[in-house]
Amino acid sequence: MKNIDEIAALLIEQRKKLGIEQKDMYMRIGMKQQQYQRIEAGSDVKLSTLLRVLEGLDLELSIVPKRGKATSFLVEDSQREFGKNKLEDDSDDLGFWFNSEDN
């Protein structure tokens, strides 16, 4: 997504795909029709509001690096590192956390 209008178009498309009218968003996310109408018109919204709308439309937000940027190596490196360092059993630590010394 490159701009708010693209996000608004996606929201409209998903809402229609689900067979939901703008007025029905009140029942799904507690947002009045006028409020929701402004979002679909491309108004700037807070992230918390967008997340609420996405939840009501059975969508989720993903943030990924732009294609061809050097930052994509971060994801690959972290996945490689996770595979190398397997988690070991730490059951011996359970006593520390759950047994009090007062017993």
C-alpha atoms as an extended CHARMM CRD file, in Angstrom:
* protein
*
       103  EXT
         1         1  MET       CA              0.0000000000        0.0000000000        0.0000000000  PROA      1               0.0000000000
         2         2  LYS       CA              1.3460000000        3.3510000000       -0.9140000000  PROA      2               0.0000000000
         3         3  ASN       CA             -1.3830000000        5.7220000000        0.2020000000  PROA      3               0.0000000000
         4         4  ILE       CA             -4.5770000000        6.1430000000        2.1890000000  PROA      4               0.0000000000
         5         5  ASP       CA             -6.7890000000        5.8800000000       -0.8970000000  PROA      5               0.0000000000
         6         6  GLU       CA             -5.4880000000        2.3600000000       -1.5970000000  PROA      6               0.0000000000
         7         7  ILE       CA             -6.2620000000        1.3320000000        1.9750000000  PROA      7               0.0000000000
         8         8  ALA       CA             -9.7410000000        2.8590000000        1.7280000000  PROA      8               0.0000000000
         9         9  ALA       CA            -10.3990000000        0.9460000000       -1.5150000000  PROA      9               0.0000000000
        10        10  LEU       CA             -9.2880000000       -2.2950000000        0.1570000000  PROA      10              0.0000000000
        11        11  LEU       CA            -11.6460000000       -1.6530000000        3.0870000000  PROA      11              0.0000000000
        12        12  ILE       CA            -14.5750000000       -1.0020000000        0.7340000000  PROA      12              0.0000000000
        13        13  GLU       CA            -13.8180000000       -4.1380000000       -1.2540000000  PROA      13              0.0000000000
        14        14  GLN       CA            -13.5880000000       -6.3200000000        1.8610000000  PROA      14              0.0000000000
        15        15  ARG       CA            -16.7440000000       -4.8620000000        3.4100000000  PROA      15              0.0000000000
        16        16  LYS       CA            -18.7020000000       -5.5590000000        0.2390000000  PROA      16              0.0000000000
        17        17  LYS       CA            -17.1810000000       -9.0360000000       -0.0580000000  PROA      17              0.0000000000
        18        18  LEU       CA            -18.4790000000       -9.7780000000        3.4460000000  PROA      18              0.0000000000
        19        19  GLY       CA            -21.9160000000       -8.3780000000        2.5500000000  PROA      19              0.0000000000
        20        20  ILE       CA            -21.7310000000       -5.6790000000        5.2220000000  PROA      20              0.0000000000
        21        21  GLU       CA            -23.1770000000       -2.1800000000        4.8660000000  PROA      21              0.0000000000
        22        22  GLN       CA            -21.4820000000        0.8630000000        6.3780000000  PROA      22              0.0000000000
        23        23  LYS       CA            -24.2190000000        1.1630000000        8.9940000000  PROA      23              0.0000000000
        24        24  ASP       CA            -23.4870000000       -2.4060000000       10.1370000000  PROA      24              0.0000000000
        25        25  MET       CA            -20.0000000000       -1.3820000000       11.2540000000  PROA      25              0.0000000000
        26        26  TYR       CA            -21.5730000000        0.0320000000       14.4180000000  PROA      26              0.0000000000
        27        27  MET       CA            -22.5660000000       -3.4610000000       15.5070000000  PROA      27              0.0000000000
        28        28  ARG       CA            -19.1950000000       -4.9370000000       14.5330000000  PROA      28              0.0000000000
        29        29  ILE       CA            -16.8120000000       -2.3330000000       15.9500000000  PROA      29              0.0000000000
        30        30  GLY       CA            -18.9260000000        0.3430000000       17.6500000000  PROA      30              0.0000000000
        31        31  MET       CA            -18.3210000000        2.9470000000       14.9630000000  PROA      31              0.0000000000
        32        32  LYS       CA            -21.1360000000        5.1170000000       13.6500000000  PROA      32              0.0000000000
        33        33  GLN       CA            -21.8420000000        5.1150000000        9.9320000000  PROA      33              0.0000000000
        34        34  GLN       CA            -20.6490000000        8.7160000000        9.4490000000  PROA      34              0.0000000000
        35        35  GLN       CA            -17.3780000000        7.9420000000       11.1800000000  PROA      35              0.0000000000
        36        36  TYR       CA            -16.8050000000        4.8360000000        9.0950000000  PROA      36              0.0000000000
        37        37  GLN       CA            -17.8900000000        6.6320000000        5.9230000000  PROA      37              0.0000000000
        38        38  ARG       CA            -15.0650000000        9.1550000000        6.4170000000  PROA      38              0.0000000000
        39        39  ILE       CA            -12.5270000000        6.3260000000        6.6460000000  PROA      39              0.0000000000
        40        40  GLU       CA            -13.7380000000        4.8190000000        3.3740000000  PROA      40              0.0000000000
        41        41  ALA       CA            -13.5700000000        8.3050000000        1.8510000000  PROA      41              0.0000000000
        42        42  GLY       CA             -9.8430000000        8.3510000000        2.5870000000  PROA      42              0.0000000000
        43        43  SER       CA             -9.6740000000       10.4060000000        5.7820000000  PROA      43              0.0000000000
        44        44  ASP       CA             -6.5120000000       10.1050000000        7.7860000000  PROA      44              0.0000000000
        45        45  VAL       CA             -7.0530000000        7.8280000000       10.7920000000  PROA      45              0.0000000000
        46        46  LYS       CA             -5.1720000000        6.8550000000       13.9170000000  PROA      46              0.0000000000
        47        47  LEU       CA             -3.4900000000        3.4850000000       13.8700000000  PROA      47              0.0000000000
        48        48  SER       CA             -5.7110000000        2.2720000000       16.7250000000  PROA      48              0.0000000000
        49        49  THR       CA             -8.8140000000        3.1590000000       14.6920000000  PROA      49              0.0000000000
        50        50  LEU       CA             -7.4560000000        1.3830000000       11.6200000000  PROA      50              0.0000000000
        51        51  LEU       CA             -6.7220000000       -1.7350000000       13.6580000000  PROA      51              0.0000000000
        52        52  ARG       CA            -10.2810000000       -1.6770000000       15.0060000000  PROA      52              0.0000000000
        53        53  VAL       CA            -11.6870000000       -1.4100000000       11.4760000000  PROA      53              0.0000000000
        54        54  LEU       CA             -9.4240000000       -4.2040000000       10.2050000000  PROA      54              0.0000000000
        55        55  GLU       CA            -10.5820000000       -6.4620000000       13.0300000000  PROA      55              0.0000000000
        56        56  GLY       CA            -14.2190000000       -5.7760000000       12.1340000000  PROA      56              0.0000000000
        57        57  LEU       CA            -13.5430000000       -6.6910000000        8.5110000000  PROA      57              0.0000000000
        58        58  ASP       CA            -11.5670000000       -9.8430000000        9.3220000000  PROA      58              0.0000000000
        59        59  LEU       CA             -8.3300000000       -8.2970000000        8.0740000000  PROA      59              0.0000000000
        60        60  GLU       CA             -4.9570000000       -7.8140000000        9.7240000000  PROA      60              0.0000000000
        61        61  LEU       CA             -2.0840000000       -5.3930000000        9.3140000000  PROA      61              0.0000000000
        62        62  SER       CA              1.2960000000       -6.6060000000        8.0530000000  PROA      62              0.0000000000
        63        63  ILE       CA              4.4200000000       -4.4810000000        7.8330000000  PROA      63              0.0000000000
        64        64  VAL       CA              7.1160000000       -5.7270000000        5.4880000000  PROA      64              0.0000000000
        65        65  PRO       CA             10.2500000000       -4.1920000000        4.0060000000  PROA      65              0.0000000000
        66        66  LYS       CA              9.9570000000       -2.6580000000        0.5730000000  PROA      66              0.0000000000
        67        67  ARG       CA             11.0750000000       -4.9650000000       -2.2080000000  PROA      67              0.0000000000
        68        68  GLY       CA             14.7400000000       -4.7220000000       -3.0810000000  PROA      68              0.0000000000
        69        69  LYS       CA             15.7520000000       -2.9020000000        0.0820000000  PROA      69              0.0000000000
        70        70  ALA       CA             18.7130000000       -3.9810000000        2.1880000000  PROA      70              0.0000000000
        71        71  THR       CA             16.5060000000       -4.3580000000        5.2850000000  PROA      71              0.0000000000
        72        72  SER       CA             15.0710000000       -7.6320000000        3.9970000000  PROA      72              0.0000000000
        73        73  PHE       CA             18.1810000000       -9.4200000000        5.2670000000  PROA      73              0.0000000000
        74        74  LEU       CA             17.0580000000       -8.7650000000        8.8520000000  PROA      74              0.0000000000
        75        75  VAL       CA             14.1470000000      -11.1780000000        8.5580000000  PROA      75              0.0000000000
        76        76  GLU       CA             16.2700000000      -13.8380000000        6.8900000000  PROA      76              0.0000000000
        77        77  ASP       CA             19.0580000000      -13.4980000000        9.4790000000  PROA      77              0.0000000000
        78        78  SER       CA             16.6910000000      -13.7030000000       12.4250000000  PROA      78              0.0000000000
        79        79  GLN       CA             15.0740000000      -16.8420000000       10.9990000000  PROA      79              0.0000000000
        80        80  ARG       CA             18.4770000000      -18.4190000000       10.4130000000  PROA      80              0.0000000000
        81        81  GLU       CA             19.6050000000      -17.5910000000       13.9670000000  PROA      81              0.0000000000
        82        82  PHE       CA             16.4030000000      -18.9970000000       15.4640000000  PROA      82              0.0000000000
        83        83  GLY       CA             16.9720000000      -22.2820000000       13.6450000000  PROA      83              0.0000000000
        84        84  LYS       CA             20.5490000000      -22.5350000000       14.9680000000  PROA      84              0.0000000000
        85        85  ASN       CA             19.8130000000      -21.9160000000       18.6130000000  PROA      85              0.0000000000
        86        86  LYS       CA             17.2420000000      -24.4640000000       19.6750000000  PROA      86              0.0000000000
        87        87  LEU       CA             15.5240000000      -23.7630000000       22.9450000000  PROA      87              0.0000000000
        88        88  GLU       CA             16.6260000000      -26.0350000000       25.7290000000  PROA      88              0.0000000000
        89        89  ASP       CA             14.4680000000      -27.4950000000       28.4790000000  PROA      89              0.0000000000
        90        90  ASP       CA             14.3280000000      -25.1290000000       31.4040000000  PROA      90              0.0000000000
        91        91  SER       CA             12.1570000000      -27.2270000000       33.7230000000  PROA      91              0.0000000000
        92        92  ASP       CA             14.7850000000      -26.9220000000       36.4630000000  PROA      92              0.0000000000
        93        93  ASP       CA             14.0000000000      -23.1930000000       36.5930000000  PROA      93              0.0000000000
        94        94  LEU       CA             10.3700000000      -23.8770000000       37.4810000000  PROA      94              0.0000000000
        95        95  GLY       CA             11.2690000000      -24.4410000000       41.1150000000  PROA      95              0.0000000000
        96        96  PHE       CA             12.8110000000      -21.0060000000       41.2870000000  PROA      96              0.0000000000
        97        97  TRP       CA              9.6620000000      -19.3330000000       39.9980000000  PROA      97              0.0000000000
        98        98  PHE       CA              6.9270000000      -21.4080000000       41.6350000000  PROA      98              0.0000000000
        99        99  ASN       CA              8.3750000000      -22.6790000000       44.9280000000  PROA      99              0.0000000000
       100       100  SER       CA              8.6940000000      -20.0680000000       47.5920000000  PROA      100             0.0000000000
       101       101  GLU       CA             11.5130000000      -20.1900000000       50.1020000000  PROA      101             0.0000000000
       102       102  ASP       CA              8.9640000000      -19.6390000000       52.8670000000  PROA      102             0.0000000000
       103       103  ASN       CA              7.9410000000      -23.3560000000       52.8180000000  PROA      103             0.0000000000
